[in-house]
Amino acid sequence: MRSTCTGKSSGSFDLILRIRDSWTTYIDTVSKSSQRSIRHIEEGKYKLDEVVQFDYDNNKAVVD
């Protein structure tokens, strides 16, 4: 299952600081645990794309 949340600035504030953010997570429906998380952030000139893979067997999260 995939779940996505988005956020953005609007109105006159969008002229001052344009914000376009989204967060997506992929969830294993059997274990109900997140398997992968994706962030796409655009806030003014700041940009970030991040992918996190969760490794529950080894208690690790790998960030790309």
PDBQT receptor file of N, H, CA, C and O in Angstrom, charges set to zero:
ATOM      1  N   MET A   1       0.841  -1.160   0.000  1.00  0.00    +0.000 N 
ATOM      2  CA  MET A   1       0.000   0.000   0.000  1.00  0.00    +0.000 C 
ATOM      3  C   MET A   1       0.899   1.240   0.000  1.00  0.00    +0.000 C 
ATOM      4  O   MET A   1       1.979   1.232   0.591  1.00  0.00    +0.000 OA
ATOM      5  N   ARG A   2       0.450   2.289  -0.660  1.00  0.00    +0.000 N 
ATOM      6  H   ARG A   2      -0.427   2.296  -1.140  1.00  0.00    +0.000 HD
ATOM      7  CA  ARG A   2       1.199   3.536  -0.706  1.00  0.00    +0.000 C 
ATOM      8  C   ARG A   2       0.343   4.652  -0.126  1.00  0.00    +0.000 C 
ATOM      9  O   ARG A   2      -0.862   4.717  -0.371  1.00  0.00    +0.000 OA
ATOM     10  N   SER A   3       0.972   5.518   0.638  1.00  0.00    +0.000 N 
ATOM     11  H   SER A   3       1.950   5.465   0.837  1.00  0.00    +0.000 HD
ATOM     12  CA  SER A   3       0.295   6.677   1.205  1.00  0.00    +0.000 C 
ATOM     13  C   SER A   3       1.126   7.923   0.901  1.00  0.00    +0.000 C 
ATOM     14  O   SER A   3       2.341   7.922   1.098  1.00  0.00    +0.000 OA
ATOM     15  N   THR A   4       0.468   8.992   0.419  1.00  0.00    +0.000 N 
ATOM     16  H   THR A   4      -0.519   8.992   0.259  1.00  0.00    +0.000 HD
ATOM     17  CA  THR A   4       1.174  10.215   0.056  1.00  0.00    +0.000 C 
ATOM     18  C   THR A   4       0.501  11.412   0.716  1.00  0.00    +0.000 C 
ATOM     19  O   THR A   4      -0.723  11.502   0.804  1.00  0.00    +0.000 OA
ATOM     20  N   CYS A   5       1.343  12.319   1.173  1.00  0.00    +0.000 N 
ATOM     21  H   CYS A   5       2.337  12.247   1.101  1.00  0.00    +0.000 HD
ATOM     22  CA  CYS A   5       0.887  13.575   1.771  1.00  0.00    +0.000 C 
ATOM     23  C   CYS A   5       1.609  14.716   1.047  1.00  0.00    +0.000 C 
ATOM     24  O   CYS A   5       2.812  14.627   0.805  1.00  0.00    +0.000 OA
ATOM     25  N   THR A   6       0.895  15.773   0.703  1.00  0.00    +0.000 N 
ATOM     26  H   THR A   6      -0.083  15.846   0.899  1.00  0.00    +0.000 HD
ATOM     27  CA  THR A   6       1.518  16.902   0.023  1.00  0.00    +0.000 C 
ATOM     28  C   THR A   6       1.223  18.196   0.768  1.00  0.00    +0.000 C 
ATOM     29  O   THR A   6       0.229  18.312   1.485  1.00  0.00    +0.000 OA
ATOM     30  N   GLY A   7       2.114  19.162   0.580  1.00  0.00    +0.000 N 
ATOM     31  H   GLY A   7       2.922  19.068  -0.002  1.00  0.00    +0.000 HD
ATOM     32  CA  GLY A   7       1.921  20.483   1.170  1.00  0.00    +0.000 C 
ATOM     33  C   GLY A   7       2.425  21.541   0.203  1.00  0.00    +0.000 C 
ATOM     34  O   GLY A   7       3.442  21.349  -0.464  1.00  0.00    +0.000 OA
ATOM     35  N   LYS A   8       1.714  22.655   0.129  1.00  0.00    +0.000 N 
ATOM     36  H   LYS A   8       0.889  22.811   0.671  1.00  0.00    +0.000 HD
ATOM     37  CA  LYS A   8       2.167  23.739  -0.727  1.00  0.00    +0.000 C 
ATOM     38  C   LYS A   8       1.669  25.064  -0.194  1.00  0.00    +0.000 C 
ATOM     39  O   LYS A   8       0.644  25.144   0.483  1.00  0.00    +0.000 OA
ATOM     40  N   SER A   9       2.421  26.099  -0.517  1.00  0.00    +0.000 N 
ATOM     41  H   SER A   9       3.254  26.033  -1.066  1.00  0.00    +0.000 HD
ATOM     42  CA  SER A   9       2.007  27.443  -0.145  1.00  0.00    +0.000 C 
ATOM     43  C   SER A   9       0.942  27.898  -1.126  1.00  0.00    +0.000 C 
ATOM     44  O   SER A   9       0.828  27.362  -2.228  1.00  0.00    +0.000 OA
ATOM     45  N   SER A  10       0.160  28.892  -0.718  1.00  0.00    +0.000 N 
ATOM     46  H   SER A  10       0.252  29.327   0.178  1.00  0.00    +0.000 HD
ATOM     47  CA  SER A  10      -0.903  29.382  -1.583  1.00  0.00    +0.000 C 
ATOM     48  C   SER A  10      -1.071  30.885  -1.406  1.00  0.00    +0.000 C 
ATOM     49  O   SER A  10      -0.493  31.494  -0.505  1.00  0.00    +0.000 OA
ATOM     50  N   GLY A  11      -1.866  31.457  -2.279  1.00  0.00    +0.000 N 
ATOM     51  H   GLY A  11      -2.335  30.963  -3.010  1.00  0.00    +0.000 HD
ATOM     52  CA  GLY A  11      -2.175  32.878  -2.186  1.00  0.00    +0.000 C 
ATOM     53  C   GLY A  11      -0.940  33.748  -2.344  1.00  0.00    +0.000 C 
ATOM     54  O   GLY A  11      -0.001  33.411  -3.065  1.00  0.00    +0.000 OA
ATOM     55  N   SER A  12      -0.968  34.883  -1.646  1.00  0.00    +0.000 N 
ATOM     56  H   SER A  12      -1.731  35.158  -1.060  1.00  0.00    +0.000 HD
ATOM     57  CA  SER A  12       0.142  35.837  -1.756  1.00  0.00    +0.000 C 
ATOM     58  C   SER A  12       1.424  35.287  -1.128  1.00  0.00    +0.000 C 
ATOM     59  O   SER A  12       2.518  35.694  -1.519  1.00  0.00    +0.000 OA
ATOM     60  N   PHE A  13       1.311  34.373  -0.164  1.00  0.00    +0.000 N 
ATOM     61  H   PHE A  13       0.422  34.042   0.154  1.00  0.00    +0.000 HD
ATOM     62  CA  PHE A  13       2.501  33.779   0.438  1.00  0.00    +0.000 C 
ATOM     63  C   PHE A  13       3.301  32.998  -0.604  1.00  0.00    +0.000 C 
ATOM     64  O   PHE A  13       4.527  32.916  -0.517  1.00  0.00    +0.000 OA
ATOM     65  N   ASP A  14       2.597  32.420  -1.598  1.00  0.00    +0.000 N 
ATOM     66  H   ASP A  14       1.602  32.486  -1.669  1.00  0.00    +0.000 HD
ATOM     67  CA  ASP A  14       3.277  31.657  -2.646  1.00  0.00    +0.000 C 
ATOM     68  C   ASP A  14       4.206  32.558  -3.461  1.00  0.00    +0.000 C 
ATOM     69  O   ASP A  14       5.200  32.074  -4.003  1.00  0.00    +0.000 OA
ATOM     70  N   LEU A  15       3.914  33.837  -3.560  1.00  0.00    +0.000 N 
ATOM     71  H   LEU A  15       3.107  34.231  -3.120  1.00  0.00    +0.000 HD
ATOM     72  CA  LEU A  15       4.784  34.774  -4.271  1.00  0.00    +0.000 C 
ATOM     73  C   LEU A  15       6.067  35.041  -3.491  1.00  0.00    +0.000 C 
ATOM     74  O   LEU A  15       7.113  35.309  -4.084  1.00  0.00    +0.000 OA
ATOM     75  N   ILE A  16       5.991  34.969  -2.165  1.00  0.00    +0.000 N 
ATOM     76  H   ILE A  16       5.142  34.752  -1.684  1.00  0.00    +0.000 HD
ATOM     77  CA  ILE A  16       7.141  35.238  -1.300  1.00  0.00    +0.000 C 
ATOM     78  C   ILE A  16       8.018  33.993  -1.152  1.00  0.00    +0.000 C 
ATOM     79  O   ILE A  16       9.237  34.069  -1.305  1.00  0.00    +0.000 OA
ATOM     80  N   LEU A  17       7.398  32.852  -0.854  1.00  0.00    +0.000 N 
ATOM     81  H   LEU A  17       6.408  32.790  -0.730  1.00  0.00    +0.000 HD
ATOM     82  CA  LEU A  17       8.138  31.598  -0.666  1.00  0.00    +0.000 C 
ATOM     83  C   LEU A  17       7.307  30.462  -1.233  1.00  0.00    +0.000 C 
ATOM     84  O   LEU A  17       6.297  30.064  -0.653  1.00  0.00    +0.000 OA
ATOM     85  N   ARG A  18       7.746  29.942  -2.378  1.00  0.00    +0.000 N 
ATOM     86  H   ARG A  18       8.566  30.265  -2.850  1.00  0.00    +0.000 HD
ATOM     87  CA  ARG A  18       7.030  28.849  -3.036  1.00  0.00    +0.000 C 
ATOM     88  C   ARG A  18       7.394  27.539  -2.346  1.00  0.00    +0.000 C 
ATOM     89  O   ARG A  18       8.568  27.177  -2.268  1.00  0.00    +0.000 OA
ATOM     90  N   ILE A  19       6.392  26.838  -1.850  1.00  0.00    +0.000 N 
ATOM     91  H   ILE A  19       5.438  27.133  -1.913  1.00  0.00    +0.000 HD
ATOM     92  CA  ILE A  19       6.591  25.562  -1.169  1.00  0.00    +0.000 C 
ATOM     93  C   ILE A  19       5.813  24.483  -1.911  1.00  0.00    +0.000 C 
ATOM     94  O   ILE A  19       4.612  24.608  -2.151  1.00  0.00    +0.000 OA
ATOM     95  N   ARG A  20       6.534  23.414  -2.269  1.00  0.00    +0.000 N 
ATOM     96  H   ARG A  20       7.510  23.313  -2.074  1.00  0.00    +0.000 HD
ATOM     97  CA  ARG A  20       5.935  22.238  -2.896  1.00  0.00    +0.000 C 
ATOM     98  C   ARG A  20       6.616  21.018  -2.279  1.00  0.00    +0.000 C 
ATOM     99  O   ARG A  20       7.715  20.645  -2.689  1.00  0.00    +0.000 OA
ATOM    100  N   ASP A  21       5.976  20.408  -1.312  1.00  0.00    +0.000 N 
ATOM    101  H   ASP A  21       5.083  20.711  -0.979  1.00  0.00    +0.000 HD
ATOM    102  CA  ASP A  21       6.550  19.274  -0.590  1.00  0.00    +0.000 C 
ATOM    103  C   ASP A  21       5.652  18.051  -0.760  1.00  0.00    +0.000 C 
ATOM    104  O   ASP A  21       4.431  18.173  -0.855  1.00  0.00    +0.000 OA
ATOM    105  N   SER A  22       6.269  16.873  -0.796  1.00  0.00    +0.000 N 
ATOM    106  H   SER A  22       7.261  16.774  -0.719  1.00  0.00    +0.000 HD
ATOM    107  CA  SER A  22       5.482  15.642  -0.775  1.00  0.00    +0.000 C 
ATOM    108  C   SER A  22       6.259  14.563  -0.017  1.00  0.00    +0.000 C 
ATOM    109  O   SER A  22       7.486  14.489  -0.075  1.00  0.00    +0.000 OA
ATOM    110  N   TRP A  23       5.509  13.747   0.683  1.00  0.00    +0.000 N 
ATOM    111  H   TRP A  23       4.512  13.807   0.730  1.00  0.00    +0.000 HD
ATOM    112  CA  TRP A  23       6.061  12.635   1.449  1.00  0.00    +0.000 C 
ATOM    113  C   TRP A  23       5.258  11.396   1.072  1.00  0.00    +0.000 C 
ATOM    114  O   TRP A  23       4.028  11.410   1.105  1.00  0.00    +0.000 OA
ATOM    115  N   THR A  24       5.950  10.340   0.717  1.00  0.00    +0.000 N 
ATOM    116  H   THR A  24       6.950  10.328   0.690  1.00  0.00    +0.000 HD
ATOM    117  CA  THR A  24       5.292   9.092   0.331  1.00  0.00    +0.000 C 
ATOM    118  C   THR A  24       5.910   7.962   1.125  1.00  0.00    +0.000 C 
ATOM    119  O   THR A  24       7.125   7.919   1.322  1.00  0.00    +0.000 OA
ATOM    120  N   THR A  25       5.069   7.047   1.582  1.00  0.00    +0.000 N 
ATOM    121  H   THR A  25       4.082   7.082   1.422  1.00  0.00    +0.000 HD
ATOM    122  CA  THR A  25       5.573   5.857   2.260  1.00  0.00    +0.000 C 
ATOM    123  C   THR A  25       4.888   4.629   1.668  1.00  0.00    +0.000 C 
ATOM    124  O   THR A  25       3.702   4.651   1.338  1.00  0.00    +0.000 OA
ATOM    125  N   TYR A  26       5.663   3.568   1.546  1.00  0.00    +0.000 N 
ATOM    126  H   TYR A  26       6.626   3.550   1.814  1.00  0.00    +0.000 HD
ATOM    127  CA  TYR A  26       5.151   2.280   1.082  1.00  0.00    +0.000 C 
ATOM    128  C   TYR A  26       5.074   1.367   2.298  1.00  0.00    +0.000 C 
ATOM    129  O   TYR A  26       6.061   1.164   3.005  1.00  0.00    +0.000 OA
ATOM    130  N   ILE A  27       3.881   0.820   2.527  1.00  0.00    +0.000 N 
ATOM    131  H   ILE A  27       3.080   0.986   1.952  1.00  0.00    +0.000 HD
ATOM    132  CA  ILE A  27       3.612   0.066   3.746  1.00  0.00    +0.000 C 
ATOM    133  C   ILE A  27       3.297  -1.391   3.399  1.00  0.00    +0.000 C 
ATOM    134  O   ILE A  27       2.492  -1.672   2.511  1.00  0.00    +0.000 OA
ATOM    135  N   ASP A  28       3.944  -2.308   4.115  1.00  0.00    +0.000 N 
ATOM    136  H   ASP A  28       4.598  -2.080   4.836  1.00  0.00    +0.000 HD
ATOM    137  CA  ASP A  28       3.634  -3.724   3.991  1.00  0.00    +0.000 C 
ATOM    138  C   ASP A  28       2.311  -3.950   4.720  1.00  0.00    +0.000 C 
ATOM    139  O   ASP A  28       2.217  -3.712   5.924  1.00  0.00    +0.000 OA
ATOM    140  N   THR A  29       1.291  -4.407   3.995  1.00  0.00    +0.000 N 
ATOM    141  H   THR A  29       1.367  -4.599   3.017  1.00  0.00    +0.000 HD
ATOM    142  CA  THR A  29      -0.037  -4.541   4.597  1.00  0.00    +0.000 C 
ATOM    143  C   THR A  29      -0.145  -5.708   5.574  1.00  0.00    +0.000 C 
ATOM    144  O   THR A  29      -1.049  -5.732   6.408  1.00  0.00    +0.000 OA
ATOM    145  N   VAL A  30       0.760  -6.667   5.481  1.00  0.00    +0.000 N 
ATOM    146  H   VAL A  30       1.495  -6.648   4.803  1.00  0.00    +0.000 HD
ATOM    147  CA  VAL A  30       0.733  -7.803   6.403  1.00  0.00    +0.000 C 
ATOM    148  C   VAL A  30       1.366  -7.411   7.738  1.00  0.00    +0.000 C 
ATOM    149  O   VAL A  30       0.762  -7.597   8.795  1.00  0.00    +0.000 OA
ATOM    150  N   SER A  31       2.589  -6.864   7.687  1.00  0.00    +0.000 N 
ATOM    151  H   SER A  31       3.080  -6.713   6.829  1.00  0.00    +0.000 HD
ATOM    152  CA  SER A  31       3.294  -6.506   8.926  1.00  0.00    +0.000 C 
ATOM    153  C   SER A  31       2.940  -5.102   9.415  1.00  0.00    +0.000 C 
ATOM    154  O   SER A  31       3.260  -4.729  10.544  1.00  0.00    +0.000 OA
ATOM    155  N   LYS A  32       2.269  -4.322   8.542  1.00  0.00    +0.000 N 
ATOM    156  H   LYS A  32       2.009  -4.625   7.626  1.00  0.00    +0.000 HD
ATOM    157  CA  LYS A  32       1.902  -2.931   8.863  1.00  0.00    +0.000 C 
ATOM    158  C   LYS A  32       3.128  -2.075   9.197  1.00  0.00    +0.000 C 
ATOM    159  O   LYS A  32       3.067  -1.189  10.049  1.00  0.00    +0.000 OA
ATOM    160  N   SER A  33       4.248  -2.360   8.506  1.00  0.00    +0.000 N 
ATOM    161  H   SER A  33       4.297  -3.080   7.814  1.00  0.00    +0.000 HD
ATOM    162  CA  SER A  33       5.468  -1.592   8.721  1.00  0.00    +0.000 C 
ATOM    163  C   SER A  33       5.857  -0.886   7.417  1.00  0.00    +0.000 C 
ATOM    164  O   SER A  33       5.626  -1.393   6.319  1.00  0.00    +0.000 OA
ATOM    165  N   SER A  34       6.443   0.279   7.573  1.00  0.00    +0.000 N 
ATOM    166  H   SER A  34       6.630   0.690   8.465  1.00  0.00    +0.000 HD
ATOM    167  CA  SER A  34       6.893   1.052   6.430  1.00  0.00    +0.000 C 
ATOM    168  C   SER A  34       8.117   0.383   5.817  1.00  0.00    +0.000 C 
ATOM    169  O   SER A  34       9.059   0.037   6.530  1.00  0.00    +0.000 OA
ATOM    170  N   GLN A  35       8.108   0.201   4.514  1.00  0.00    +0.000 N 
ATOM    171  H   GLN A  35       7.343   0.482   3.935  1.00  0.00    +0.000 HD
ATOM    172  CA  GLN A  35       9.225  -0.441   3.828  1.00  0.00    +0.000 C 
ATOM    173  C   GLN A  35      10.137   0.581   3.155  1.00  0.00    +0.000 C 
ATOM    174  O   GLN A  35      11.348   0.383   3.058  1.00  0.00    +0.000 OA
ATOM    175  N   ARG A  36       9.537   1.676   2.693  1.00  0.00    +0.000 N 
ATOM    176  H   ARG A  36       8.553   1.837   2.772  1.00  0.00    +0.000 HD
ATOM    177  CA  ARG A  36      10.275   2.697   1.954  1.00  0.00    +0.000 C 
ATOM    178  C   ARG A  36       9.596   4.041   2.159  1.00  0.00    +0.000 C 
ATOM    179  O   ARG A  36       8.369   4.131   2.193  1.00  0.00    +0.000 OA
ATOM    180  N   SER A  37      10.406   5.081   2.295  1.00  0.00    +0.000 N 
ATOM    181  H   SER A  37      11.403   5.008   2.267  1.00  0.00    +0.000 HD
ATOM    182  CA  SER A  37       9.885   6.429   2.487  1.00  0.00    +0.000 C 
ATOM    183  C   SER A  37      10.575   7.367   1.494  1.00  0.00    +0.000 C 
ATOM    184  O   SER A  37      11.789   7.293   1.303  1.00  0.00    +0.000 OA
ATOM    185  N   ILE A  38       9.796   8.244   0.865  1.00  0.00    +0.000 N 
ATOM    186  H   ILE A  38       8.810   8.304   1.019  1.00  0.00    +0.000 HD
ATOM    187  CA  ILE A  38      10.339   9.182  -0.121  1.00  0.00    +0.000 C 
ATOM    188  C   ILE A  38       9.903  10.598   0.260  1.00  0.00    +0.000 C 
ATOM    189  O   ILE A  38       8.726  10.863   0.506  1.00  0.00    +0.000 OA
ATOM    190  N   ARG A  39      10.892  11.501   0.300  1.00  0.00    +0.000 N 
ATOM    191  H   ARG A  39      11.847  11.286   0.100  1.00  0.00    +0.000 HD
ATOM    192  CA  ARG A  39      10.602  12.929   0.542  1.00  0.00    +0.000 C 
ATOM    193  C   ARG A  39      11.047  13.727  -0.668  1.00  0.00    +0.000 C 
ATOM    194  O   ARG A  39      12.161  13.554  -1.162  1.00  0.00    +0.000 OA
ATOM    195  N   HIS A  40      10.174  14.597  -1.140  1.00  0.00    +0.000 N 
ATOM    196  H   HIS A  40       9.269  14.737  -0.738  1.00  0.00    +0.000 HD
ATOM    197  CA  HIS A  40      10.533  15.550  -2.189  1.00  0.00    +0.000 C 
ATOM    198  C   HIS A  40      10.173  16.933  -1.646  1.00  0.00    +0.000 C 
ATOM    199  O   HIS A  40       9.000  17.261  -1.467  1.00  0.00    +0.000 OA
ATOM    200  N   ILE A  41      11.197  17.726  -1.392  1.00  0.00    +0.000 N 
ATOM    201  H   ILE A  41      12.149  17.460  -1.537  1.00  0.00    +0.000 HD
ATOM    202  CA  ILE A  41      11.011  19.038  -0.760  1.00  0.00    +0.000 C 
ATOM    203  C   ILE A  41      11.479  20.135  -1.719  1.00  0.00    +0.000 C 
ATOM    204  O   ILE A  41      12.586  20.069  -2.252  1.00  0.00    +0.000 OA
ATOM    205  N   GLU A  42      10.639  21.134  -1.932  1.00  0.00    +0.000 N 
ATOM    206  H   GLU A  42       9.739  21.188  -1.499  1.00  0.00    +0.000 HD
ATOM    207  CA  GLU A  42      10.998  22.356  -2.652  1.00  0.00    +0.000 C 
ATOM    208  C   GLU A  42      10.462  23.521  -1.839  1.00  0.00    +0.000 C 
ATOM    209  O   GLU A  42       9.252  23.737  -1.772  1.00  0.00    +0.000 OA
ATOM    210  N   GLU A  43      11.362  24.266  -1.225  1.00  0.00    +0.000 N 
ATOM    211  H   GLU A  43      12.345  24.091  -1.280  1.00  0.00    +0.000 HD
ATOM    212  CA  GLU A  43      10.990  25.429  -0.420  1.00  0.00    +0.000 C 
ATOM    213  C   GLU A  43      11.889  26.586  -0.835  1.00  0.00    +0.000 C 
ATOM    214  O   GLU A  43      13.028  26.691  -0.381  1.00  0.00    +0.000 OA
ATOM    215  N   GLY A  44      11.366  27.458  -1.706  1.00  0.00    +0.000 N 
ATOM    216  H   GLY A  44      10.441  27.372  -2.075  1.00  0.00    +0.000 HD
ATOM    217  CA  GLY A  44      12.179  28.525  -2.255  1.00  0.00    +0.000 C 
ATOM    218  C   GLY A  44      13.280  27.918  -3.109  1.00  0.00    +0.000 C 
ATOM    219  O   GLY A  44      13.002  27.144  -4.025  1.00  0.00    +0.000 OA
ATOM    220  N   LYS A  45      14.520  28.261  -2.817  1.00  0.00    +0.000 N 
ATOM    221  H   LYS A  45      14.745  28.890  -2.073  1.00  0.00    +0.000 HD
ATOM    222  CA  LYS A  45      15.664  27.712  -3.562  1.00  0.00    +0.000 C 
ATOM    223  C   LYS A  45      16.158  26.386  -2.991  1.00  0.00    +0.000 C 
ATOM    224  O   LYS A  45      16.988  25.716  -3.606  1.00  0.00    +0.000 OA
ATOM    225  N   TYR A  46      15.654  26.005  -1.821  1.00  0.00    +0.000 N 
ATOM    226  H   TYR A  46      14.980  26.549  -1.321  1.00  0.00    +0.000 HD
ATOM    227  CA  TYR A  46      16.076  24.755  -1.178  1.00  0.00    +0.000 C 
ATOM    228  C   TYR A  46      15.333  23.579  -1.806  1.00  0.00    +0.000 C 
ATOM    229  O   TYR A  46      14.109  23.611  -1.932  1.00  0.00    +0.000 OA
ATOM    230  N   LYS A  47      16.069  22.544  -2.200  1.00  0.00    +0.000 N 
ATOM    231  H   LYS A  47      17.064  22.518  -2.098  1.00  0.00    +0.000 HD
ATOM    232  CA  LYS A  47      15.473  21.341  -2.767  1.00  0.00    +0.000 C 
ATOM    233  C   LYS A  47      16.121  20.110  -2.134  1.00  0.00    +0.000 C 
ATOM    234  O   LYS A  47      17.324  20.092  -1.877  1.00  0.00    +0.000 OA
ATOM    235  N   LEU A  48      15.315  19.094  -1.891  1.00  0.00    +0.000 N 
ATOM    236  H   LEU A  48      14.338  19.109  -2.100  1.00  0.00    +0.000 HD
ATOM    237  CA  LEU A  48      15.804  17.852  -1.309  1.00  0.00    +0.000 C 
ATOM    238  C   LEU A  48      14.976  16.696  -1.845  1.00  0.00    +0.000 C 
ATOM    239  O   LEU A  48      13.746  16.737  -1.828  1.00  0.00    +0.000 OA
ATOM    240  N   ASP A  49      15.665  15.663  -2.321  1.00  0.00    +0.000 N 
ATOM    241  H   ASP A  49      16.664  15.629  -2.335  1.00  0.00    +0.000 HD
ATOM    242  CA  ASP A  49      15.036  14.394  -2.673  1.00  0.00    +0.000 C 
ATOM    243  C   ASP A  49      15.723  13.328  -1.848  1.00  0.00    +0.000 C 
ATOM    244  O   ASP A  49      16.947  13.195  -1.886  1.00  0.00    +0.000 OA
ATOM    245  N   GLU A  50      14.939  12.568  -1.101  1.00  0.00    +0.000 N 
ATOM    246  H   GLU A  50      13.945  12.675  -1.069  1.00  0.00    +0.000 HD
ATOM    247  CA  GLU A  50      15.505  11.580  -0.188  1.00  0.00    +0.000 C 
ATOM    248  C   GLU A  50      14.667  10.312  -0.231  1.00  0.00    +0.000 C 
ATOM    249  O   GLU A  50      13.438  10.357  -0.184  1.00  0.00    +0.000 OA
ATOM    250  N   VAL A  51      15.354   9.188  -0.322  1.00  0.00    +0.000 N 
ATOM    251  H   VAL A  51      16.352   9.152  -0.360  1.00  0.00    +0.000 HD
ATOM    252  CA  VAL A  51      14.692   7.888  -0.287  1.00  0.00    +0.000 C 
ATOM    253  C   VAL A  51      15.294   7.096   0.875  1.00  0.00    +0.000 C 
ATOM    254  O   VAL A  51      16.514   7.001   1.005  1.00  0.00    +0.000 OA
ATOM    255  N   VAL A  52      14.437   6.534   1.708  1.00  0.00    +0.000 N 
ATOM    256  H   VAL A  52      13.446   6.611   1.602  1.00  0.00    +0.000 HD
ATOM    257  CA  VAL A  52      14.886   5.733   2.848  1.00  0.00    +0.000 C 
ATOM    258  C   VAL A  52      14.309   4.325   2.692  1.00  0.00    +0.000 C 
ATOM    259  O   VAL A  52      13.102   4.148   2.532  1.00  0.00    +0.000 OA
ATOM    260  N   GLN A  53      15.196   3.328   2.743  1.00  0.00    +0.000 N 
ATOM    261  H   GLN A  53      16.177   3.471   2.873  1.00  0.00    +0.000 HD
ATOM    262  CA  GLN A  53      14.797   1.918   2.727  1.00  0.00    +0.000 C 
ATOM    263  C   GLN A  53      14.961   1.383   4.146  1.00  0.00    +0.000 C 
ATOM    264  O   GLN A  53      16.024   1.536   4.747  1.00  0.00    +0.000 OA
ATOM    265  N   PHE A  54      13.929   0.764   4.677  1.00  0.00    +0.000 N 
ATOM    266  H   PHE A  54      13.065   0.640   4.188  1.00  0.00    +0.000 HD
ATOM    267  CA  PHE A  54      13.974   0.241   6.029  1.00  0.00    +0.000 C 
ATOM    268  C   PHE A  54      14.341  -1.239   6.017  1.00  0.00    +0.000 C 
ATOM    269  O   PHE A  54      13.720  -2.034   5.313  1.00  0.00    +0.000 OA
ATOM    270  N   ASP A  55      15.355  -1.601   6.803  1.00  0.00    +0.000 N 
ATOM    271  H   ASP A  55      15.859  -0.955   7.375  1.00  0.00    +0.000 HD
ATOM    272  CA  ASP A  55      15.824  -2.979   6.930  1.00  0.00    +0.000 C 
ATOM    273  C   ASP A  55      15.575  -3.405   8.383  1.00  0.00    +0.000 C 
ATOM    274  O   ASP A  55      16.431  -3.226   9.250  1.00  0.00    +0.000 OA
ATOM    275  N   TYR A  56      14.395  -3.968   8.629  1.00  0.00    +0.000 N 
ATOM    276  H   TYR A  56      13.700  -4.113   7.924  1.00  0.00    +0.000 HD
ATOM    277  CA  TYR A  56      14.008  -4.328   9.993  1.00  0.00    +0.000 C 
ATOM    278  C   TYR A  56      14.809  -5.512  10.541  1.00  0.00    +0.000 C 
ATOM    279  O   TYR A  56      15.037  -5.608  11.747  1.00  0.00    +0.000 OA
ATOM    280  N   ASP A  57      15.230  -6.404   9.657  1.00  0.00    +0.000 N 
ATOM    281  H   ASP A  57      15.045  -6.327   8.677  1.00  0.00    +0.000 HD
ATOM    282  CA  ASP A  57      16.011  -7.565  10.110  1.00  0.00    +0.000 C 
ATOM    283  C   ASP A  57      17.337  -7.136  10.747  1.00  0.00    +0.000 C 
ATOM    284  O   ASP A  57      17.804  -7.774  11.690  1.00  0.00    +0.000 OA
ATOM    285  N   ASN A  58      17.943  -6.060  10.236  1.00  0.00    +0.000 N 
ATOM    286  H   ASN A  58      17.563  -5.541   9.470  1.00  0.00    +0.000 HD
ATOM    287  CA  ASN A  58      19.223  -5.579  10.748  1.00  0.00    +0.000 C 
ATOM    288  C   ASN A  58      19.102  -4.272  11.525  1.00  0.00    +0.000 C 
ATOM    289  O   ASN A  58      20.118  -3.660  11.855  1.00  0.00    +0.000 OA
ATOM    290  N   ASN A  59      17.886  -3.835  11.823  1.00  0.00    +0.000 N 
ATOM    291  H   ASN A  59      17.060  -4.332  11.556  1.00  0.00    +0.000 HD
ATOM    292  CA  ASN A  59      17.638  -2.584  12.559  1.00  0.00    +0.000 C 
ATOM    293  C   ASN A  59      18.370  -1.405  11.929  1.00  0.00    +0.000 C 
ATOM    294  O   ASN A  59      19.057  -0.645  12.611  1.00  0.00    +0.000 OA
ATOM    295  N   LYS A  60      18.208  -1.265  10.603  1.00  0.00    +0.000 N 
ATOM    296  H   LYS A  60      17.650  -1.882  10.048  1.00  0.00    +0.000 HD
ATOM    297  CA  LYS A  60      18.875  -0.179   9.874  1.00  0.00    +0.000 C 
ATOM    298  C   LYS A  60      17.901   0.518   8.947  1.00  0.00    +0.000 C 
ATOM    299  O   LYS A  60      16.890  -0.049   8.532  1.00  0.00    +0.000 OA
ATOM    300  N   ALA A  61      18.225   1.748   8.634  1.00  0.00    +0.000 N 
ATOM    301  H   ALA A  61      19.046   2.209   8.971  1.00  0.00    +0.000 HD
ATOM    302  CA  ALA A  61      17.548   2.516   7.600  1.00  0.00    +0.000 C 
ATOM    303  C   ALA A  61      18.629   3.050   6.672  1.00  0.00    +0.000 C 
ATOM    304  O   ALA A  61      19.563   3.717   7.117  1.00  0.00    +0.000 OA
ATOM    305  N   VAL A  62      18.503   2.761   5.402  1.00  0.00    +0.000 N 
ATOM    306  H   VAL A  62      17.744   2.220   5.041  1.00  0.00    +0.000 HD
ATOM    307  CA  VAL A  62      19.493   3.197   4.412  1.00  0.00    +0.000 C 
ATOM    308  C   VAL A  62      18.922   4.401   3.677  1.00  0.00    +0.000 C 
ATOM    309  O   VAL A  62      17.845   4.328   3.085  1.00  0.00    +0.000 OA
ATOM    310  N   VAL A  63      19.658   5.513   3.722  1.00  0.00    +0.000 N 
ATOM    311  H   VAL A  63      20.532   5.572   4.203  1.00  0.00    +0.000 HD
ATOM    312  CA  VAL A  63      19.209   6.764   3.121  1.00  0.00    +0.000 C 
ATOM    313  C   VAL A  63      19.971   7.012   1.826  1.00  0.00    +0.000 C 
ATOM    314  O   VAL A  63      21.202   6.983   1.806  1.00  0.00    +0.000 OA
ATOM    315  N   ASP A  64      19.244   7.251   0.762  1.00  0.00    +0.000 N 
ATOM    316  H   ASP A  64      18.244   7.274   0.778  1.00  0.00    +0.000 HD
ATOM    317  CA  ASP A  64      19.837   7.606  -0.533  1.00  0.00    +0.000 C 
ATOM    318  C   ASP A  64      19.543   9.059  -0.836  1.00  0.00    +0.000 C 
ATOM    319  O   ASP A  64      19.952   9.566  -1.881  1.00  0.00    +0.000 OA
TER     320      ASP A  64
